[in-house]
Amino acid sequence: MYDRDQVPDEHFSTLLAYLEGLRGQARELTVRKAEVLMRELDEAGASADAPLPGRTQRVRQVLQLLS
């Protein structure tokens, strides 16, 4: 879901709407996986001050929505 080739920008808002409805373990697992990916991206050099690559921006959107 974080790859623009797999989920084009025009469909990402639909995906976010779907994720907003997640409950229970599905929601918790999605958040945990997003947090792990965010840490990996941060370690790879993503910076909050730099323009966000698409993947990092998408992970942050998901975390903001679900947290």
LODONU-517911 format. One record per residue (C-alpha): residue in one letter; residue number from 1; x, y, z; chain. Coordinates in steps of 0.25 Angstrom, whole numbers. Example, Ala and Ser with C-alpha at 12.3 -4.5 7.8 and 13.67 -1.06 7.14 Angstrom:
+------+-----+-------+-------+-------+-------+
! rest !  nr !     x !     y !     z ! kette !
+------+-----+-------+-------+-------+-------+
!    a !   1 !    49 !   -18 !    31 !     A !
!    s !   2 !    55 !    -4 !    29 !     A !
+------+-----+-------+-------+-------+-------+
This chain:
+------+-----+-------+-------+-------+-------+
! rest !  nr !     x !     y !     z ! kette !
+------+-----+-------+-------+-------+-------+
!    m !   1 !     0 !     0 !     0 !     A !
!    y !   2 !    12 !     9 !     1 !     A !
!    d !   3 !    17 !     7 !   -13 !     A !
!    r !   4 !    11 !    17 !   -23 !     A !
!    d !   5 !    13 !     6 !   -34 !     A !
!    q !   6 !     4 !    -4 !   -26 !     A !
!    v !   7 !    -6 !     7 !   -21 !     A !
!    p !   8 !    -6 !    19 !   -30 !     A !
!    d !   9 !    -8 !    33 !   -24 !     A !
!    e !  10 !   -23 !    34 !   -29 !     A !
!    h !  11 !   -26 !    21 !   -21 !     A !
!    f !  12 !   -19 !    24 !    -8 !     A !
!    s !  13 !   -30 !    33 !    -2 !     A !
!    t !  14 !   -39 !    21 !    -4 !     A !
!    l !  15 !   -29 !    12 !     3 !     A !
!    l !  16 !   -28 !    22 !    14 !     A !
!    a !  17 !   -44 !    22 !    16 !     A !
!    y !  18 !   -43 !     6 !    16 !     A !
!    l !  19 !   -32 !     7 !    27 !     A !
!    e !  20 !   -40 !    16 !    35 !     A !
!    g !  21 !   -50 !     6 !    37 !     A !
!    l !  22 !   -40 !    -5 !    43 !     A !
!    r !  23 !   -43 !   -10 !    57 !     A !
!    g !  24 !   -36 !   -19 !    66 !     A !
!    q !  25 !   -24 !   -27 !    62 !     A !
!    a !  26 !   -25 !   -23 !    48 !     A !
!    r !  27 !   -23 !    -8 !    52 !     A !
!    e !  28 !   -12 !   -12 !    62 !     A !
!    l !  29 !    -4 !   -20 !    52 !     A !
!    t !  30 !    -5 !    -9 !    42 !     A !
!    v !  31 !     0 !     1 !    52 !     A !
!    r !  32 !    11 !    -8 !    56 !     A !
!    k !  33 !    16 !   -11 !    42 !     A !
!    a !  34 !    15 !     4 !    38 !     A !
!    e !  35 !    23 !     8 !    51 !     A !
!    v !  36 !    34 !    -3 !    47 !     A !
!    l !  37 !    35 !     2 !    33 !     A !
!    m !  38 !    36 !    17 !    38 !     A !
!    r !  39 !    47 !    13 !    46 !     A !
!    e !  40 !    54 !     6 !    35 !     A !
!    l !  41 !    52 !    18 !    26 !     A !
!    d !  42 !    57 !    28 !    36 !     A !
!    e !  43 !    70 !    19 !    38 !     A !
!    a !  44 !    72 !    20 !    23 !     A !
!    g !  45 !    73 !    35 !    23 !     A !
!    a !  46 !    59 !    40 !    23 !     A !
!    s !  47 !    58 !    53 !    30 !     A !
!    a !  48 !    46 !    61 !    35 !     A !
!    d !  49 !    53 !    74 !    29 !     A !
!    a !  50 !    55 !    68 !    15 !     A !
!    p !  51 !    44 !    67 !     5 !     A !
!    l !  52 !    37 !    53 !     8 !     A !
!    p !  53 !    39 !    42 !    -2 !     A !
!    g !  54 !    25 !    37 !    -6 !     A !
!    r !  55 !    27 !    24 !     2 !     A !
!    t !  56 !    30 !    32 !    15 !     A !
!    q !  57 !    19 !    41 !    13 !     A !
!    r !  58 !     9 !    30 !    11 !     A !
!    v !  59 !    14 !    23 !    24 !     A !
!    r !  60 !    12 !    36 !    32 !     A !
!    q !  61 !    -2 !    38 !    26 !     A !
!    v !  62 !    -6 !    24 !    31 !     A !
!    l !  63 !     0 !    25 !    45 !     A !
!    q !  64 !    -6 !    39 !    46 !     A !
!    l !  65 !   -20 !    33 !    42 !     A !
!    l !  66 !   -19 !    21 !    51 !     A !
!    s !  67 !   -12 !    26 !    63 !     A !
+------+-----+-------+-------+-------+-------+
